[in-house]
Amino acid sequence: MYVVHGSDNSAVRHCLFIACLLWLIIPASGETPTSREKMPFELARPLYVGARALGRGNAFTAVADDATAGFWNPAGLIQGQGVKLFGVNKFHDRRDYRFDPKGIGYSYRGYGLFWGNKIALGVDSGVPDFNYYGVAYQIGSYTALGASLKFKRRHPSDVYQFFGYETAYDIGVLIKPRADFKFGCLLQNLDGHGVHWITFGTAYRYAADITSVGGVFNPATFEFSVDVALSTEGETPELYLGAEWHLFPNLPIRLGSSNGDVTAGIGIAWKGIRIDYARIFEKRFASDFVSAELRF
């Protein structure tokens, strides 16, 4: 559990400054898109879910340790005990597209459960809206398995749809042979039969005593993650790179490359609450996301 200390005030100011700087930066092209490009959330894939994952370049398959794990890698649901709630909002520029996923996860003694909803508005396919239902189970000390069923919901509809149609699935594996290293794999079925995408991910955490508060050195942690997504249908492979720097335990700074698009973000955590911000510099415009997570 993270706690904000008074000695971290300067770091808070630095993070606010970085947030303002990211907001002011304009992509080099500066072009207004004449037509919307097809976005990855038009299919049941986890990209853009969570400002924390997005800030580190969507390289999150082997991390998957927060409430968004049901989207990224359902095997990660077993990490951390208790209830985790989250919501994400794409707040700028919503004229291009709107994207507002949310969900709740629960884990206890090696078991995990998840429900999530992922909806986008203003995109080429109309209203892609998916409900996710996930489970996870820890096998031994180092390995966990997970699976999610994904149901597309109809629009418009006069009733709430608990499930939907066009059922698809994800199968996830998470292996943690050491405290500082993890490996993840996600098999994704998008429609019809078979696996359409296979994503492999690794994450490595390094701690170094480089910061000093009151003459006492404290560990600053760095976490690096890499995802490689391979299509079984001949599409171009995708590469995602991310880094997260914890100069202070509760104030991470993030950078990444989401299949060629630069991303950046910051976060702040206090007890069981975390707020994250991310910006992605897409091909012709920039998009900003904020997410909140509550743990208890």
Backbone torsions as a table, in degrees:
resi	resn	phi	psi	omega
1	MET	NA	130.6	-178.3
2	TYR	-86.9	143.9	176.8
3	VAL	-132.8	133.3	177.7
4	VAL	-85.4	125.9	178.9
5	HIS	-104.0	156.6	-179.8
6	GLY	-60.3	-29.7	-178.6
7	SER	-70.1	-8.6	-178.7
8	ASP	-93.2	7.7	-175.8
9	ASN	-59.5	-40.9	-180.0
10	SER	-63.9	-37.6	179.0
11	ALA	-66.6	-36.2	176.5
12	VAL	-61.1	-44.5	179.2
13	ARG	-62.3	-39.6	179.2
14	HIS	-63.4	-41.2	-179.3
15	CYS	-67.3	-37.6	177.0
16	LEU	-64.5	-38.3	177.4
17	PHE	-63.0	-42.7	179.1
18	ILE	-63.7	-39.5	179.0
19	ALA	-61.3	-44.1	178.8
20	CYS	-64.2	-38.7	179.8
21	LEU	-64.8	-43.8	178.5
22	LEU	-61.6	-37.4	-179.8
23	TRP	-63.9	-36.6	-174.8
24	LEU	-82.2	-22.4	-177.9
25	ILE	-66.8	134.0	179.2
26	ILE	-112.1	135.6	178.5
27	PRO	-55.0	147.2	-174.0
28	ALA	-59.2	-34.4	-177.0
29	SER	-69.5	-40.3	178.0
30	GLY	61.3	21.1	-176.5
31	GLU	-90.2	149.5	172.1
32	THR	-95.2	123.9	-175.8
33	PRO	-65.3	132.3	177.2
34	THR	-79.7	-24.7	175.7
35	SER	-145.9	145.0	-177.1
36	ARG	-71.3	132.7	174.5
37	GLU	-80.4	154.0	-179.5
38	LYS	-71.2	126.5	-175.7
39	MET	-95.6	155.1	-176.3
40	PRO	-66.4	-20.7	-179.6
41	PHE	-80.5	4.5	175.6
42	GLU	-69.9	-18.9	172.9
43	LEU	-115.9	170.8	-174.9
44	ALA	-79.4	67.3	174.4
45	ARG	-117.5	157.4	-171.8
46	PRO	-85.2	-2.6	-174.1
47	LEU	-56.3	143.1	178.5
48	TYR	76.3	6.2	-179.7
49	VAL	-91.8	107.1	178.6
50	GLY	97.8	124.6	179.7
51	ALA	-67.0	-28.8	178.2
52	ARG	-65.6	-47.4	178.9
53	ALA	-65.7	-41.3	-178.2
54	LEU	-66.3	-39.3	179.9
55	GLY	-60.5	-27.6	178.2
56	ARG	-104.8	36.7	168.7
57	GLY	73.8	20.5	-177.6
58	ASN	61.7	21.5	175.4
59	ALA	-93.3	83.0	-166.8
60	PHE	-133.9	2.3	-175.2
61	THR	-63.3	-38.3	-179.3
62	ALA	-90.7	-6.9	178.3
63	VAL	-91.4	-72.8	169.8
64	ALA	38.6	49.9	-175.0
65	ASP	-115.3	15.7	177.2
66	ASP	-124.0	-164.4	-174.0
67	ALA	-69.8	-14.1	178.4
68	THR	-84.8	2.0	-175.6
69	ALA	-57.3	-32.0	179.6
70	GLY	-60.7	-24.3	175.2
71	PHE	-87.0	-45.9	-170.6
72	TRP	-79.9	-45.8	179.5
73	ASN	-162.3	99.4	-174.5
74	PRO	-57.8	-21.2	176.2
75	ALA	-63.1	-26.9	-180.0
76	GLY	-71.7	-6.9	179.6
77	LEU	-61.1	-23.3	-177.5
78	ILE	-77.3	-7.4	-178.7
79	GLN	-82.9	119.6	-179.3
80	GLY	86.0	129.1	-177.4
81	GLN	-90.1	151.1	173.9
82	GLY	103.2	-161.9	-176.1
83	VAL	-101.0	138.5	178.2
84	LYS	-131.7	123.2	177.4
85	LEU	-112.9	144.0	176.0
86	PHE	-149.6	156.9	173.7
87	GLY	-146.8	145.9	-177.8
88	VAL	-128.0	143.0	178.3
89	ASN	-135.9	127.7	172.7
90	LYS	-89.9	102.0	-167.9
91	PHE	-100.0	-11.5	179.5
92	HIS	-157.5	125.8	-0.1
93	ASP	-103.8	116.6	-175.9
94	ARG	-72.5	-6.0	174.3
95	ARG	-68.4	-28.8	-178.9
96	ASP	-77.0	-50.0	173.5
97	TYR	-167.0	160.2	178.6
98	ARG	-122.8	138.3	-172.5
99	PHE	-146.9	115.4	-170.5
100	ASP	-137.8	72.8	177.2
101	PRO	-76.7	161.0	179.2
102	LYS	-157.5	164.3	179.3
103	GLY	-179.4	173.9	178.4
104	ILE	-142.5	134.5	178.0
105	GLY	-126.2	153.1	178.8
106	TYR	-140.8	134.4	177.7
107	SER	-137.1	144.0	-179.7
108	TYR	-158.8	119.3	174.6
109	ARG	50.0	51.1	174.2
110	GLY	85.0	4.3	176.1
111	TYR	-116.6	148.3	178.8
112	GLY	-141.4	146.2	176.5
113	LEU	-131.5	153.1	-175.8
114	PHE	-153.8	141.1	163.9
115	TRP	-130.6	137.1	177.9
116	GLY	-149.0	154.4	177.3
117	ASN	-128.7	133.6	-178.4
118	LYS	-128.3	115.1	-176.0
119	ILE	-133.2	140.2	176.2
120	ALA	-128.4	143.0	178.7
121	LEU	-124.1	148.8	177.0
122	GLY	77.7	27.0	179.1
123	VAL	-114.3	171.9	-171.3
124	ASP	-59.6	-34.4	-173.0
125	SER	-86.2	4.9	-179.5
126	GLY	100.7	-105.4	179.6
127	VAL	-132.2	82.9	175.1
128	PRO	-68.8	117.1	-173.5
129	ASP	-136.5	117.8	-175.6
130	PHE	-125.0	135.9	168.7
131	ASN	-101.1	131.9	178.5
132	TYR	-111.1	137.2	173.1
133	TYR	-129.4	115.5	-173.3
134	GLY	-124.2	154.4	174.8
135	VAL	-136.5	155.8	178.1
136	ALA	-146.9	153.8	179.8
137	TYR	-147.1	131.4	178.8
138	GLN	-86.2	131.2	178.9
139	ILE	-112.2	109.2	-179.0
140	GLY	69.2	-157.1	-174.4
141	SER	-91.5	-16.7	-169.1
142	TYR	-121.3	-11.5	-169.3
143	THR	-130.8	142.2	173.8
144	ALA	-135.4	147.4	176.4
145	LEU	-119.4	148.2	178.5
146	GLY	-150.7	160.4	178.5
147	ALA	-149.6	148.6	177.0
148	SER	-133.1	138.2	167.9
149	LEU	-98.2	137.8	-176.1
150	LYS	-122.8	124.4	-179.0
151	PHE	-117.0	127.4	174.8
152	LYS	-83.1	136.5	-177.4
153	ARG	-103.3	149.0	-177.5
154	ARG	-84.0	145.9	175.0
155	HIS	-136.5	135.3	-4.8
156	PRO	-79.2	163.3	178.6
157	SER	-146.7	141.5	-179.3
158	ASP	-88.6	-8.0	-178.0
159	VAL	-128.3	155.3	176.6
160	TYR	-71.8	135.1	-177.1
161	GLN	-105.5	106.5	179.3
162	PHE	-70.4	-32.7	178.7
163	PHE	-118.7	-109.8	-178.7
164	GLY	147.9	-145.3	-178.4
165	TYR	-137.6	-177.9	-177.9
166	GLU	49.1	57.8	-178.0
167	THR	-64.5	132.4	175.5
168	ALA	-130.9	179.3	-176.1
169	TYR	-150.4	158.9	170.1
170	ASP	-124.7	146.7	172.3
171	ILE	-128.2	125.5	-176.4
172	GLY	-122.0	150.2	176.0
173	VAL	-131.6	137.3	176.0
174	LEU	-132.0	126.1	-179.6
175	ILE	-124.3	129.5	-179.6
176	LYS	-128.7	83.2	-177.6
177	PRO	-71.9	-23.4	178.5
178	ARG	-138.0	161.4	-178.3
179	ALA	-63.7	-25.7	-175.5
180	ASP	-106.1	6.3	-175.7
181	PHE	-140.4	135.6	177.6
182	LYS	-137.5	152.5	176.3
183	PHE	-129.9	135.1	179.6
184	GLY	-132.5	153.8	177.1
185	CYS	-143.1	134.8	179.7
186	LEU	-128.0	122.0	174.5
187	LEU	-101.0	125.3	-173.2
188	GLN	-121.2	123.1	168.7
189	ASN	-99.5	126.0	-175.8
190	LEU	-101.6	-37.8	175.4
191	ASP	-166.4	158.5	-179.4
192	GLY	68.1	-137.6	-174.7
193	HIS	-116.4	155.9	173.5
194	GLY	84.4	174.3	179.6
195	VAL	-95.1	129.0	-177.0
196	HIS	-101.6	-31.1	177.3
197	TRP	-134.1	140.2	173.8
198	ILE	-123.4	119.7	-179.4
199	THR	-112.8	126.6	175.1
200	PHE	-107.8	136.0	-179.8
201	GLY	-139.1	150.2	173.1
202	THR	-132.5	152.3	176.8
203	ALA	-142.1	135.3	-179.3
204	TYR	-131.9	133.2	180.0
205	ARG	-115.1	135.1	-179.0
206	TYR	-129.6	135.6	178.8
207	ALA	-116.4	136.0	179.4
208	ALA	-137.7	135.8	179.1
209	ASP	-81.5	84.3	-175.1
210	ILE	-121.6	-7.2	-179.1
211	THR	-109.5	149.3	-178.5
212	SER	-129.5	126.6	175.2
213	VAL	-124.3	113.7	-178.5
214	GLY	64.6	30.3	179.5
215	GLY	83.5	-0.6	179.9
216	VAL	-106.9	126.1	-179.5
217	PHE	-80.4	135.9	-179.4
218	ASN	-122.0	148.6	-178.3
219	PRO	-74.6	127.7	169.9
220	ALA	-98.4	128.5	-176.4
221	THR	-104.3	145.0	175.8
222	PHE	-123.6	135.6	175.4
223	GLU	-127.0	127.6	-179.5
224	PHE	-115.9	139.3	-179.3
225	SER	-139.7	147.8	-179.6
226	VAL	-137.6	131.6	172.9
227	ASP	-122.4	138.1	172.6
228	VAL	-124.1	120.0	-179.2
229	ALA	-106.1	126.1	-177.6
230	LEU	-117.2	131.4	178.4
231	SER	-89.5	139.7	175.2
232	THR	-88.1	0.8	-177.3
233	GLU	-116.4	20.5	173.0
234	GLY	84.7	8.0	177.4
235	GLU	-74.9	161.3	-176.9
236	THR	-63.1	130.7	176.2
237	PRO	-58.7	152.5	-177.5
238	GLU	-120.6	143.8	-177.6
239	LEU	-125.4	131.7	-179.3
240	TYR	-128.5	129.8	-178.1
241	LEU	-126.9	140.2	-179.8
242	GLY	-149.3	154.6	176.7
243	ALA	-143.3	141.5	177.9
244	GLU	-131.4	127.2	-175.7
245	TRP	-116.5	120.7	177.1
246	HIS	-106.5	85.5	173.1
247	LEU	-65.1	-36.8	169.5
248	PHE	-122.9	148.1	-173.2
249	PRO	-56.7	-30.0	-173.2
250	ASN	-108.5	13.6	-177.5
251	LEU	-136.4	75.9	-179.0
252	PRO	-80.1	147.9	173.3
253	ILE	-119.2	137.1	-171.6
254	ARG	-130.0	147.4	173.5
255	LEU	-140.8	153.7	179.0
256	GLY	-169.1	175.7	173.8
257	SER	-132.9	112.2	-178.6
258	SER	-96.8	88.0	-179.3
259	ASN	52.6	42.5	176.6
260	GLY	102.4	-16.6	177.9
261	ASP	-93.0	128.0	-178.9
262	VAL	-72.1	138.2	177.0
263	THR	-129.9	156.7	176.8
264	ALA	-154.9	157.1	179.6
265	GLY	-171.9	168.6	175.9
266	ILE	-140.0	168.2	177.4
267	GLY	-150.9	166.3	174.4
268	ILE	-146.0	138.6	-177.6
269	ALA	-129.0	142.1	177.3
270	TRP	-143.8	114.7	-175.4
271	LYS	52.5	-119.8	-177.3
272	GLY	-95.5	16.9	-177.1
273	ILE	-118.3	135.1	175.3
274	ARG	-134.9	134.7	175.9
275	ILE	-117.9	130.1	-179.1
276	ASP	-127.8	146.4	177.2
277	TYR	-128.3	142.4	177.3
278	ALA	-145.6	149.4	172.8
279	ARG	-127.8	135.6	174.7
280	ILE	-118.2	129.3	179.3
281	PHE	-91.6	90.3	-177.0
282	GLU	-77.0	-177.2	-169.9
283	LYS	-56.3	-41.9	-174.5
284	ARG	-127.1	-1.1	179.7
285	PHE	-159.4	169.7	177.4
286	ALA	-109.2	146.8	179.4
287	SER	-126.9	140.9	-177.3
288	ASP	-117.7	138.6	-178.1
289	PHE	-129.9	146.2	171.3
290	VAL	-132.5	141.3	178.2
291	SER	-137.6	154.9	179.0
292	ALA	-131.8	141.8	177.8
293	GLU	-131.9	138.5	178.1
294	LEU	-123.8	127.7	179.1
295	ARG	-119.3	138.6	174.7
296	PHE	-157.7	NA	NA
